[in-house]
Amino acid sequence: MKQKSVLTGADVARILDHARAEAQANQWAVTIAIVDDGGHPLALERMDGAAPVSAYIATEKARTSAMGRRPSGDYEEMIKAGRNAFLSAPLTAMLEGGVPIVVDGQVIGAVGVSGVKSDQDAQVARVGIASLAE
C-alpha cells in the first residue's frame, strides 16, 4: 500500500500567510484558494479590494491544478498551441494561477490565485507553496 502526505491545518495556514504576504508586498488585491488533492476547498481568502468573481476563479484554478496534477496554466498553453479539444475538458479555469502542491512526487493539493495578471497570480501561489519547505 502506498502512503502519501496530506495537508494539515497548520500547513494550510502557513501557505495562506505567505501567499497573502507576497500579495501585500506587491500591493495586489487577490483571492487565494487552497484545495486538497481532490479539489475540495481547505481555505479561501478574498483580500480587500479583490473583485468578487476572483473568489470563484481562484477556487477553480486550484481545483483544475489539483485534479489535473499540473499547473492550470499548462492547459492554457496547450489551447494556445492548437489543442482546442481541451476547451471541452471538465475543467473550468484553464488559466495560469493554479499551482499544484507536490510532496515526494505526489500532488497533495493546490493553490489558486486570482486578481492580478496571471503570472503574478502564479507568483503568489508559488511563494505560498514554497513556505512548506522552510
N, C-alpha and C positions, 0 to 999 in steps of 0.2 A: 504494500500500500504506500502510495506517495504521501508526503506531507508538504504543506506549504504555509508560508507566513500569512497572517491576516492583520489588518489594520486594527489597532486598539483605539480607544477614545483619546488617549494621550497622543498617539501618532497623528490622528486627525486634527487635534487642537494645534499641534506643532506645525503641521503643513499649513493650516489656515493662518496661523500667526505670522509665519514667514512670508507667505504669499501676500497677505494684507500689508505687511511692512514694505515689501517690494513695490506694491501698487502705490502706497502712500509716499514712498521716497520719490516716485516719479510723478506724483500728483495725478494719478489715473483713477477715475471713478469706475470701478468694475464690480462684477459679481463673480464670486469664487464658489464653485461647487466641487464637492468631493464625493465619490461613489465607491462602492466595493467592486469586486471583480465581476459581479453580475449586473452592474449598472444601477444598483439600489442606492438611493441617497443616504449619505452619512452626515453631511454638513452643507450649509448654504449660507453665504453672507453677501447681501447686496449693500455695497458701500454707499454712503451719502452721495447723491448726485448721479448714481448709475441708473440708466433707463430701466423701467420695469421689465421690458422684454429681455433684458440681459440675464435675468434670473432663469428664464426658460432656455435661452441659448446656451448659457454656461452649463446647465444641467445636461442638456442634450449633447454638448461637446464631450463632457466627461463620460456619459453613457456610451457614446459612439466609440470613444477611445478604449474604454474598459472592455466592452463586448467585442470590439474588433481586434483587440490586443495590439494596437498600434496608435500612433498619434492621429488624431482626427484629420489633420492637415494632409496626411498621406492620401486620403480619399479625394480631397480637393485637387491634389496634383495629378492623380490618375484620371480624373474627369477632364482636367485641362489638357492632358496628353491624348485625349480622344477616347478614353474608356467610358463613354456616355452611358453604358449599361449600369454603372454604379448609381446613376440617378434614380433607378428603381429599387435600390437596396433599402432594406427596412431601417436604415439609419437616417436620422433627421438632421444632424449637424455635421455635415462633411466639410467643415471649415477649420483652419488652423486655430488652435487654442485649447484642444483637449490633449492631455499628455498622460500616458499610462504610468502607473507606479509599478516598477519591476523590481522584484527581490529574488535573488538566486535564480534568475532566468524565467520567473513566473510573474505574470501580471496579477497583482493583488487588489487593484483598484485604479482610479484615475482622477485627475484634477482637470476641471474645465473652467475656463475664464472667458468672460465676455464684457466688452465695454469700450475697448480701445482698438487699435489696429490689431489684426490677427497675430502678427509676430510678437507684438507687445503682450497680448493675452497669453501666448505660449511662454513668454519670458516669465511672467508672474507665476504660471503653473510650475515651470521647471524649478524656480527658486524655492517654491513651497516643497516640492518633492525632494530637492537636494538637502533639505533640512533633516531628513531621516538619516542621512549618512554622517551627520555631525556628532 
